[in-house]
Amino acid sequence: MTEAGTARGQMFSARVVIALLIVGVFSFSAFVTLSTFAPDFNRGDNGAAHALSRSAVGFAGAVELARSLGTKVSIDRAPRNGERLRTLTILTPQAKLTREQIKRLSGLATLVILPKWVAAPLQAHPGWVSRITTMDENSVADILGEIAPHTKISRAKTGAAAALHFNSDGADFVSGAIAELQSVSPDDLDAIVTAKDGRIILGETRQAPGIYVLADPDFLNTQGLADLATARVGIAMLDVMRDGEPIAFDVTLNGLERARNLLRLALTPPLLGATLALFAAAALLAWRAVMQSGPRVRPGRAIALGKRALAENSAALIRLARREYTMGWRYAVLTAASAAEQIGAPRTESAETFAMLDRVGATQGLARPFSTLASEAAHARNSAEVVTAARRLYSWTEEMLRATR
């Protein structure tokens, strides 16, 4: 029985309990932290047409190419809350752009890259896609419905190199082969880059200056940048629009927004310090609870009940005001009334009660009359004097009561 009891006690020793507690707290904290920052670990390489996608229709290649040429490039995944950045912000929408989205996401200059291809993901190779067909032209034009409502989309019937003219500086470029070159009508756009037949490849909206539209995404997506000539054209277009400013690819329109929440705020600066302080305080409280020995003292009431508590609170208030010495006369009157009651004397005025006690005291041989002691209490000038006078009154009363019994 003793060995079994000892073995059973060792299974639940303090060290095991503390170890289990530490492991549990660490596991729970790790779970909460990883769950909070899980969207940050999502690479976003899902094959769609955005800056995190390395597929043929994605723009991850444009990000790497611009960075390799010394341009500062960022990828925005957090809500901007209307903050206007000094960047060329590049949007890659797949549905209609609203005025609210344009207002929220616009930078110093904003480029809207229109989609062209309908692609399907390859199950055998995650992040890869197979090109199926082109998007409906009306669906593409509808994306600009609120910033260029009269825009029309047209496409070439064949795939060939595109001869392009830059209206800003008069430069001419020839790209690599572009399948079904996509262009936009000049109804709501001013031409920045045009094809040899005058069709607009890159234009600026008249309704909202500073917002550019790239009609064909193949000048900046991965399959287009695979051709060196096309890559030169794409970079030249970006240089015209950004005017030396950094580039920011926005992916919030592509379902990759990193939303803010309470846990993220608590686990990132500047609130991270407060979170760690609270965690440390909780750990210290837990340690104190584990290490405490002996029975706990039950806390008393903050405000006690009963007559005694009322008297103590009143005394504390008088003591706080430093007016104890003014209570001598009242104590003498109260003591005289109590003494008279105990010897069976009738209740009368204070002066008569004092005189009666003086007579009783004289008959019993007490040294000093009660009225003299009461006068000393009434004329006390500080706490020490009133306490001394009160003790004398109490002693006189006790001596008189013993003598009269």
C-alpha positions as CSV (number, residue, x, y, z in Angstrom):
1,M,0.0,0.0,0.0
2,T,2.8,2.4,0.9
3,E,4.7,1.7,-2.4
4,A,1.6,2.1,-4.4
5,G,0.7,5.3,-2.7
6,T,4.2,6.6,-3.3
7,A,4.2,5.7,-7.0
8,R,0.8,7.2,-7.4
9,G,2.0,10.4,-5.7
10,Q,5.0,10.6,-8.1
11,M,2.8,10.5,-11.1
12,F,1.3,13.9,-10.1
13,S,4.4,15.5,-8.7
14,A,4.8,19.3,-8.8
15,R,7.5,19.1,-11.5
16,V,5.1,17.1,-13.8
17,V,2.3,19.6,-13.2
18,I,4.5,22.6,-13.9
19,A,5.9,21.0,-17.1
20,L,2.4,20.2,-18.3
21,L,1.3,23.7,-17.6
22,I,4.3,25.2,-19.4
23,V,3.8,23.0,-22.5
24,G,0.0,23.8,-22.5
25,V,0.6,27.6,-22.3
26,F,3.3,27.4,-25.0
27,S,1.1,25.3,-27.3
28,F,-1.9,27.6,-26.9
29,S,0.2,30.7,-27.4
30,A,1.8,29.3,-30.6
31,F,-1.6,28.2,-31.9
32,V,-3.1,31.7,-31.4
33,T,0.0,33.4,-32.9
34,L,0.1,31.2,-36.0
35,S,-3.7,31.5,-36.5
36,T,-3.4,35.3,-36.3
37,F,-0.6,35.5,-38.8
38,A,-1.7,32.7,-41.1
39,P,-2.6,35.0,-44.0
40,D,1.0,36.3,-44.0
41,F,2.2,32.8,-44.7
42,N,-0.1,32.5,-47.7
43,R,2.2,33.1,-50.7
44,G,-0.8,33.8,-52.9
45,D,0.7,31.8,-55.8
46,N,-2.7,30.6,-56.9
47,G,-2.2,31.1,-60.7
48,A,-4.5,34.1,-60.9
49,A,-3.5,37.4,-62.5
50,H,-1.9,39.4,-59.7
51,A,1.5,40.3,-58.4
52,L,2.0,37.2,-56.1
53,S,1.2,34.8,-58.9
54,R,4.1,33.2,-60.9
55,S,1.8,31.7,-63.5
56,A,1.8,32.7,-67.2
57,V,-0.9,35.3,-66.5
58,G,0.6,36.5,-63.1
59,F,2.8,39.6,-62.5
60,A,5.3,38.2,-60.1
61,G,7.9,38.4,-63.0
62,A,7.3,42.1,-63.3
63,V,7.9,42.6,-59.6
64,E,11.3,40.7,-59.8
65,L,12.3,42.5,-63.0
66,A,11.6,46.0,-61.7
67,R,13.5,45.2,-58.4
68,S,16.5,43.9,-60.4
69,L,16.6,47.2,-62.2
70,G,16.8,49.1,-59.0
71,T,13.2,50.2,-58.6
72,K,11.6,50.0,-55.2
73,V,8.6,47.7,-55.4
74,S,6.2,46.7,-52.7
75,I,3.1,44.5,-52.6
76,D,0.2,45.9,-50.7
77,R,-2.0,43.3,-48.8
78,A,-3.3,45.5,-46.0
79,P,-6.1,48.1,-46.2
80,R,-4.8,51.5,-46.9
81,N,-7.7,53.4,-45.3
82,G,-7.6,56.2,-47.9
83,E,-3.9,57.0,-47.4
84,R,-2.6,58.3,-50.7
85,L,0.9,57.0,-51.2
86,R,3.6,58.6,-53.4
87,T,3.8,55.5,-55.6
88,L,2.7,54.2,-58.9
89,T,-0.1,51.9,-57.6
90,I,-0.9,49.0,-60.0
91,L,-4.3,47.4,-59.8
92,T,-5.1,44.1,-61.5
93,P,-8.9,43.8,-61.1
94,Q,-11.0,40.9,-62.4
95,A,-14.4,42.6,-61.8
96,K,-15.8,46.1,-62.1
97,L,-13.9,48.8,-60.3
98,T,-16.0,51.1,-58.0
99,R,-15.3,54.7,-57.3
100,E,-14.8,53.8,-53.6
101,Q,-12.1,51.3,-54.5
102,I,-10.4,53.8,-56.8
103,K,-10.5,56.5,-54.1
104,R,-9.2,54.0,-51.4
105,L,-6.4,52.5,-53.5
106,S,-5.2,55.3,-55.8
107,G,-1.6,56.4,-55.4
108,L,0.3,59.4,-56.9
109,A,-0.4,57.7,-60.2
110,T,-2.5,54.6,-60.7
111,L,-2.3,51.9,-63.4
112,V,-5.3,49.6,-64.1
113,I,-4.2,46.5,-66.0
114,L,-7.1,45.0,-67.8
115,P,-7.5,41.2,-67.9
116,K,-7.5,39.3,-71.2
117,W,-7.2,35.6,-70.6
118,V,-9.4,33.0,-69.0
119,A,-7.1,30.4,-67.5
120,A,-7.7,27.2,-65.5
121,P,-5.4,25.9,-62.8
122,L,-3.4,22.7,-63.4
123,Q,-4.0,20.2,-60.6
124,A,-0.7,18.4,-61.3
125,H,1.3,21.7,-60.8
126,P,-0.1,24.0,-58.2
127,G,0.4,27.6,-59.3
128,W,0.4,26.7,-63.0
129,V,-2.4,27.4,-65.4
130,S,-3.6,26.4,-68.8
131,R,-4.9,29.1,-71.1
132,I,-8.4,28.4,-72.3
133,T,-9.7,31.5,-74.2
134,T,-9.9,35.2,-74.0
135,M,-12.4,37.0,-71.8
136,D,-15.6,38.5,-73.3
137,E,-14.8,42.0,-74.5
138,N,-17.8,43.6,-72.9
139,S,-16.9,42.1,-69.5
140,V,-13.4,43.6,-69.8
141,A,-14.9,47.0,-70.8
142,D,-17.3,46.9,-67.8
143,I,-14.3,47.0,-65.4
144,L,-13.9,50.6,-66.4
145,G,-17.6,51.4,-66.2
146,E,-17.3,54.1,-63.5
147,I,-14.1,55.8,-64.6
148,A,-14.3,55.4,-68.4
149,P,-17.9,54.3,-69.2
150,H,-17.7,54.6,-73.0
151,T,-14.6,52.5,-73.4
152,K,-14.7,49.7,-76.0
153,I,-12.3,46.8,-76.2
154,S,-10.9,45.5,-79.5
155,R,-8.5,42.7,-80.3
156,A,-6.3,41.8,-83.2
157,K,-7.1,38.5,-85.0
158,T,-3.6,37.2,-85.1
159,G,-0.5,37.2,-83.0
160,A,2.5,39.2,-84.1
161,A,5.1,41.7,-82.9
162,A,3.6,45.1,-82.0
163,A,5.1,48.3,-83.2
164,L,4.4,50.9,-80.5
165,H,4.8,54.7,-80.3
166,F,5.2,56.6,-77.0
167,N,3.5,60.0,-77.3
168,S,5.3,61.4,-74.3
169,D,8.8,61.4,-75.7
170,G,8.2,60.2,-79.3
171,A,10.1,56.9,-78.7
172,D,9.3,53.8,-80.8
173,F,9.5,50.2,-79.7
174,V,8.8,46.9,-81.2
175,S,7.6,44.2,-78.8
176,G,7.8,40.4,-79.1
177,A,4.8,38.5,-80.5
178,I,1.5,39.4,-78.6
179,A,-1.4,37.0,-79.2
180,E,-4.6,38.9,-80.0
181,L,-3.3,42.3,-79.1
182,Q,-5.9,44.0,-76.9
183,S,-6.5,47.8,-77.2
184,V,-9.1,50.4,-76.0
185,S,-11.1,53.0,-77.8
186,P,-10.2,56.7,-77.4
187,D,-13.7,57.7,-76.2
188,D,-12.7,58.4,-72.5
189,L,-8.9,58.0,-72.7
190,D,-5.9,60.2,-73.8
191,A,-3.3,58.1,-75.7
192,I,0.0,57.5,-74.0
193,V,1.2,54.5,-76.0
194,T,-0.4,53.6,-79.3
195,A,0.0,50.8,-81.9
196,K,1.0,51.6,-85.4
197,D,-2.6,51.8,-86.5
198,G,-3.4,54.3,-83.7
199,R,-5.1,52.0,-81.3
200,I,-4.5,52.9,-77.7
201,I,-2.5,50.4,-75.7
202,L,-1.8,52.6,-72.7
203,G,-4.1,55.6,-72.0
204,E,-4.9,58.1,-69.2
205,T,-8.6,58.6,-68.2
206,R,-10.0,62.1,-68.9
207,Q,-12.6,61.8,-66.1
208,A,-9.8,61.1,-63.5
209,P,-6.4,62.3,-64.5
210,G,-3.5,60.3,-63.0
211,I,-5.3,57.0,-63.6
212,Y,-3.8,55.0,-66.5
213,V,-5.2,52.0,-68.3
214,L,-3.1,49.3,-69.8
215,A,-5.2,47.5,-72.3
216,D,-3.1,44.4,-72.8
217,P,-1.7,42.6,-69.7
218,D,0.8,40.6,-71.9
219,F,3.2,43.5,-71.7
220,L,3.8,42.9,-68.0
221,N,2.7,39.4,-67.2
222,T,5.0,36.4,-67.0
223,Q,4.3,35.1,-70.5
224,G,5.0,38.5,-72.0
225,L,8.2,39.2,-70.1
226,A,9.6,35.9,-71.3
227,D,10.4,37.9,-74.5
228,L,13.2,40.4,-74.0
229,A,11.7,42.9,-76.5
230,T,8.3,42.8,-74.7
231,A,10.0,43.2,-71.3
232,R,11.7,46.4,-72.5
233,V,8.4,47.8,-73.6
234,G,6.7,47.0,-70.3
235,I,9.5,48.6,-68.2
236,A,9.4,51.7,-70.5
237,M,5.7,52.0,-69.9
238,L,6.2,51.8,-66.1
239,D,9.0,54.4,-66.2
240,V,6.7,56.9,-68.1
241,M,4.0,56.6,-65.5
242,R,5.9,56.4,-62.3
243,D,8.2,59.4,-63.0
244,G,10.9,58.1,-60.6
245,E,8.5,57.1,-57.8
246,P,8.3,53.6,-56.3
247,I,5.9,51.0,-57.5
248,A,3.2,49.3,-55.3
249,F,1.3,46.3,-56.6
250,D,-2.1,46.0,-54.9
251,V,-3.5,42.5,-54.4
252,T,-6.5,43.4,-52.1
253,L,-8.8,43.4,-55.2
254,N,-7.7,39.8,-55.8
255,G,-8.9,38.4,-52.5
256,L,-5.5,38.5,-50.8
257,E,-6.2,41.3,-48.4
258,R,-4.6,41.0,-45.0
259,A,-7.3,42.2,-42.7
260,R,-6.6,43.8,-39.4
261,N,-8.1,42.3,-36.2
262,L,-7.8,42.7,-32.5
263,L,-5.3,39.8,-32.1
264,R,-3.0,41.2,-34.8
265,L,-3.0,44.6,-33.2
266,A,-2.1,43.0,-29.8
267,L,0.7,41.0,-31.3
268,T,2.3,43.8,-33.3
269,P,4.0,47.0,-32.2
270,P,3.2,49.3,-30.6
271,L,0.8,47.2,-28.5
272,L,3.2,44.2,-28.4
273,G,4.9,45.6,-25.3
274,A,1.7,45.9,-23.4
275,T,0.7,42.3,-24.4
276,L,4.1,40.9,-23.2
277,A,3.7,42.9,-19.9
278,L,0.3,41.4,-19.3
279,F,1.6,37.9,-20.1
280,A,4.5,38.4,-17.7
281,A,2.1,39.6,-15.0
282,A,-0.2,36.5,-15.5
283,A,2.9,34.2,-15.3
284,L,4.0,35.8,-12.0
285,L,0.5,35.4,-10.6
286,A,0.4,31.8,-11.7
287,W,3.8,31.2,-10.1
288,R,2.7,32.8,-6.8
289,A,-0.4,30.7,-6.7
290,V,1.6,27.5,-7.3
291,M,4.3,28.3,-4.7
292,Q,2.0,29.6,-2.0
293,S,1.8,27.4,1.1
294,G,-0.6,27.3,4.0
295,P,-4.3,28.2,4.2
296,R,-5.4,31.4,2.5
297,V,-6.6,34.3,4.6
298,R,-10.1,35.2,3.7
299,P,-10.3,38.9,2.9
300,G,-12.6,40.9,5.1
301,R,-15.1,43.4,3.9
302,A,-13.9,46.7,2.6
303,I,-16.6,48.4,4.6
304,A,-17.5,46.6,7.9
305,L,-21.0,46.4,9.2
306,G,-22.5,47.2,12.6
307,K,-22.3,49.8,15.3
308,R,-18.7,49.2,16.0
309,A,-17.7,49.9,12.4
310,L,-19.8,53.1,12.5
311,A,-18.0,54.2,15.7
312,E,-14.6,53.4,14.3
313,N,-15.3,55.2,11.0
314,S,-16.5,58.2,12.9
315,A,-13.4,58.2,15.1
316,A,-11.2,57.8,12.1
317,L,-12.9,60.9,10.5
318,I,-12.3,62.9,13.7
319,R,-8.7,61.7,13.9
320,L,-8.2,62.6,10.2
321,A,-9.4,66.1,11.0
322,R,-7.1,66.3,14.1
323,R,-10.0,67.5,16.3
324,E,-9.8,64.8,19.0
325,Y,-9.1,67.4,21.8
326,T,-12.5,69.1,21.2
327,M,-14.3,65.9,22.3
328,G,-13.3,66.2,26.0
329,W,-16.4,68.0,27.2
330,R,-18.8,65.6,25.4
331,Y,-17.0,62.6,26.9
332,A,-17.3,64.1,30.4
333,V,-21.1,64.7,29.9
334,L,-21.5,61.1,28.5
335,T,-19.5,59.7,31.5
336,A,-21.5,61.6,34.0
337,A,-24.8,60.4,32.6
338,S,-23.6,56.8,32.6
339,A,-22.4,57.0,36.2
340,A,-25.6,58.6,37.4
341,E,-27.7,55.9,35.7
342,Q,-25.6,53.1,37.3
343,I,-26.1,54.5,40.9
344,G,-29.8,55.1,40.3
345,A,-29.8,58.9,40.2
346,P,-32.5,60.6,38.1
347,R,-31.6,62.2,34.8
348,T,-31.1,66.0,35.0
349,E,-29.1,68.7,33.4
350,S,-25.4,68.3,33.1
351,A,-24.6,70.9,35.8
352,E,-26.9,69.3,38.3
353,T,-25.5,65.8,37.4
354,F,-22.0,67.1,38.0
355,A,-22.9,68.6,41.4
356,M,-24.7,65.4,42.4
357,L,-21.6,63.3,41.5
358,D,-19.3,65.8,43.4
359,R,-21.5,65.2,46.6
360,V,-21.4,61.4,46.1
361,G,-17.7,61.5,45.6
362,A,-17.1,63.6,48.7
363,T,-19.1,61.2,50.8
364,Q,-17.1,58.3,49.5
365,G,-13.8,60.1,50.2
366,L,-12.7,60.6,46.6
367,A,-9.8,63.1,46.3
368,R,-11.0,65.3,43.4
369,P,-14.5,66.3,42.5
370,F,-16.0,65.1,39.2
371,S,-16.6,68.7,37.9
372,T,-12.9,69.5,38.2
373,L,-12.0,66.5,36.0
374,A,-14.7,67.5,33.5
375,S,-13.3,71.0,33.3
376,E,-9.8,69.7,32.6
377,A,-11.2,67.5,29.7
378,A,-13.2,70.5,28.3
379,H,-10.0,72.7,28.3
380,A,-7.6,70.1,26.7
381,R,-5.4,71.7,24.0
382,N,-4.2,68.6,22.2
383,S,-4.8,64.8,21.9
384,A,-2.4,63.9,24.7
385,E,-4.2,66.2,27.2
386,V,-7.7,65.0,26.3
387,V,-6.6,61.3,26.6
388,T,-5.2,62.0,30.0
389,A,-8.3,63.7,31.1
390,A,-10.5,60.9,29.8
391,R,-8.5,58.3,31.7
392,R,-8.9,60.3,34.9
393,L,-12.7,60.6,34.4
394,Y,-12.9,56.8,33.7
395,S,-10.8,56.0,36.8
396,W,-12.9,58.4,39.0
397,T,-16.1,56.7,37.8
398,E,-14.8,53.2,38.4
399,E,-13.6,54.1,41.9
400,M,-17.0,55.8,42.7
401,L,-19.0,52.8,41.5
402,R,-16.9,50.3,43.5
403,A,-17.4,52.5,46.7
404,T,-21.2,52.7,46.3
405,R,-21.8,49.0,45.7
